[in-house]
Amino acid sequence: MANTIFVSGATGNMGKEVVRQLIAQGVQVRAGVHSKEKAGILKEMGVEIVSVDLNDVKSLQTALEGVEKAFSLSPLVPNLAELSANFVKAAKLAGVKYIVRASGMGADSPQAITLGRWHREAEKAVESSGIAYTLIRPNSFMQNYINFAAHTIKSQNAFYFPQGDGKISLIDVRDIAAVVVALLTKGGHEGKAYTLTGPEAVSNYQIAAILSRVTGRTINYTDVPEAAARQGMKETGMPETIVEALLELSAIIKAGYTGAVSPAVEQITGKPPISFEQFAKDHIRFFK
Ligand SMILES: NC(=O)c1ccc[n+]([C@@H]2O[C@H](COP(=O)([O-])OP(=O)(O)OC[C@H]3O[C@@H](n4cnc5c(N)ncnc54)[C@H](OP(=O)(O)O)[C@@H]3O)[C@@H](O)[C@H]2O)c1
């Protein structure tokens, strides 16, 4: 039991990949699942599944019982810091000894945008817990192009963001998971915080060129005005606070603040991070 590692958000981008890679290493995993109907793939992987609600400390405490190490994240919601504090409360009650906490690049910046400030508050709950921890701060995920752009790439050979020609040192979620797994299984990084990025900064125009090369079709990026992006996001039913927080993120991408490249992935995993070209080749089925 003590060797079991708990994974938050196990049906999401990072959590699912962390589970997959932990299992590949023969680690016993307990997957924290919010909506049971999304747990199918985890059941196929054969992991222990527990129901959790980050709003409910008791459910988290039960899920963490007998666990020494845990991966913690909050979904993108305005009270994500409160959810982190709930996780910490439960982890203390359950006797967890080590937490790897995911936030986002720039959370530690004095000029942090709203998202960064939420994440920094979430990190502080972990830092003040008395439990050993490591913080990871990934930049935007390459997988966002599957989740938010593949649909129009397939139907219109085009994708749309209000990000100008700003460059982003995008990271593949597989690299984030590899870091999380190394931290959880090897140790030695307690009390540290790492910014995680891919190997290079690319603009959406460069991404369009890469996707065109990989798919053999011409794919265009359109730099849409902020107002159009706002309208589009609102139409999906996204809460207004989240819409505004994401527009702020796009604004700093456009202004050129998200291109810094960090050496941390290779330092921690021993392997260079995956390029966007490799990501596109590995996920070509989503763009064809
Ligand atoms: N996308 C990016 O480029 C990026 C970059 C840096 C940082 N981040 C940060 O990464 C985090 C999101 O991670 P992700 O993309 O891996 O996750 P995700 O794919 O958005 O999925 C969120 C996960 O959290 C679960 N969840 C939602 N509400 C919950 C609740 N009340 N209790 C327990 N679990 C709950 C979801 O389950 P259900 O679906 O069943 O609710 C799902 O498994 C956010 O904090 C975001 O700010 C994202």
The ligand as a MOL file (V3000), in Angstrom:
LIG
                    3D

  0  0  0     0  0            999 V3000
M  V30 BEGIN CTAB
M  V30 COUNTS 48 52 0 0 0
M  V30 BEGIN ATOM
M  V30 1 N -3.3510 23.2490 -21.1320 0
M  V30 2 C -2.2270 23.8870 -20.9520 0
M  V30 3 O -1.5520 24.2970 -21.9130 0
M  V30 4 C -1.7050 24.1080 -19.5580 0
M  V30 5 C -0.4120 24.6250 -19.3920 0
M  V30 6 C 0.0860 24.8060 -18.1030 0
M  V30 7 C -0.7100 24.5090 -17.0000 0
M  V30 8 N -1.9740 24.0220 -17.2000 0 CHG=1
M  V30 9 C -2.7830 23.7230 -15.9980 0
M  V30 10 O -3.0620 22.3270 -15.9970 0
M  V30 11 C -4.2350 22.0990 -15.2120 0
M  V30 12 C -5.1630 21.1770 -15.9670 0
M  V30 13 O -4.4750 19.9750 -16.2020 0
M  V30 14 P -4.8590 19.0010 -17.3860 0
M  V30 15 O -4.9120 19.7740 -18.6700 0
M  V30 16 O -3.9760 17.8210 -17.2670 0 CHG=-1
M  V30 17 O -6.3140 18.5900 -16.9470 0
M  V30 18 P -7.6300 18.5230 -17.8340 0
M  V30 19 O -7.3660 17.7020 -19.0520 0
M  V30 20 O -8.1660 19.8960 -17.9590 0
M  V30 21 O -8.5430 17.6730 -16.8610 0
M  V30 22 C -8.8410 18.0850 -15.5570 0
M  V30 23 C -8.9280 16.8670 -14.6840 0
M  V30 24 O -9.3610 17.2620 -13.3810 0
M  V30 25 C -10.5550 16.5440 -13.0670 0
M  V30 26 N -11.4460 17.3440 -12.2220 0
M  V30 27 C -12.2460 18.3800 -12.5810 0
M  V30 28 N -12.9440 18.8330 -11.5300 0
M  V30 29 C -12.5970 18.0490 -10.4740 0
M  V30 30 C -12.9990 17.9910 -9.1210 0
M  V30 31 N -13.8960 18.8510 -8.5940 0
M  V30 32 N -12.4500 17.0350 -8.3330 0
M  V30 33 C -11.5450 16.1610 -8.8260 0
M  V30 34 N -11.1090 16.1620 -10.0830 0
M  V30 35 C -11.6450 17.0920 -10.9220 0
M  V30 36 C -11.1850 16.2440 -14.3990 0
M  V30 37 O -12.1310 15.2110 -14.2830 0
M  V30 38 P -13.5960 15.3910 -14.9340 0
M  V30 39 O -13.3520 15.7000 -16.3780 0
M  V30 40 O -14.2330 14.0880 -14.7000 0
M  V30 41 O -14.2500 16.5410 -14.2170 0
M  V30 42 C -9.9420 15.8580 -15.2050 0
M  V30 43 O -9.5000 14.5580 -14.9090 0
M  V30 44 C -4.8660 23.4660 -14.9430 0
M  V30 45 O -4.5480 23.8300 -13.6310 0
M  V30 46 C -4.1570 24.3680 -15.9550 0
M  V30 47 O -4.0970 25.7060 -15.5340 0
M  V30 48 C -2.4820 23.8060 -18.4380 0
M  V30 END ATOM
M  V30 BEGIN BOND
M  V30 1 1 1 2
M  V30 2 2 2 3
M  V30 3 1 2 4
M  V30 4 1 4 5
M  V30 5 2 4 48
M  V30 6 2 5 6
M  V30 7 1 6 7
M  V30 8 2 7 8
M  V30 9 1 8 9
M  V30 10 1 8 48
M  V30 11 1 9 10
M  V30 12 1 9 46
M  V30 13 1 10 11
M  V30 14 1 11 12
M  V30 15 1 11 44
M  V30 16 1 12 13
M  V30 17 1 13 14
M  V30 18 2 14 15
M  V30 19 1 14 16
M  V30 20 1 14 17
M  V30 21 1 17 18
M  V30 22 2 18 19
M  V30 23 1 18 20
M  V30 24 1 18 21
M  V30 25 1 21 22
M  V30 26 1 22 23
M  V30 27 1 23 24
M  V30 28 1 23 42
M  V30 29 1 24 25
M  V30 30 1 25 26
M  V30 31 1 25 36
M  V30 32 1 26 27
M  V30 33 1 26 35
M  V30 34 2 27 28
M  V30 35 1 28 29
M  V30 36 1 29 30
M  V30 37 2 29 35
M  V30 38 1 30 31
M  V30 39 2 30 32
M  V30 40 1 32 33
M  V30 41 2 33 34
M  V30 42 1 34 35
M  V30 43 1 36 37
M  V30 44 1 36 42
M  V30 45 1 37 38
M  V30 46 2 38 39
M  V30 47 1 38 40
M  V30 48 1 38 41
M  V30 49 1 42 43
M  V30 50 1 44 45
M  V30 51 1 44 46
M  V30 52 1 46 47
M  V30 END BOND
M  V30 END CTAB
M  END
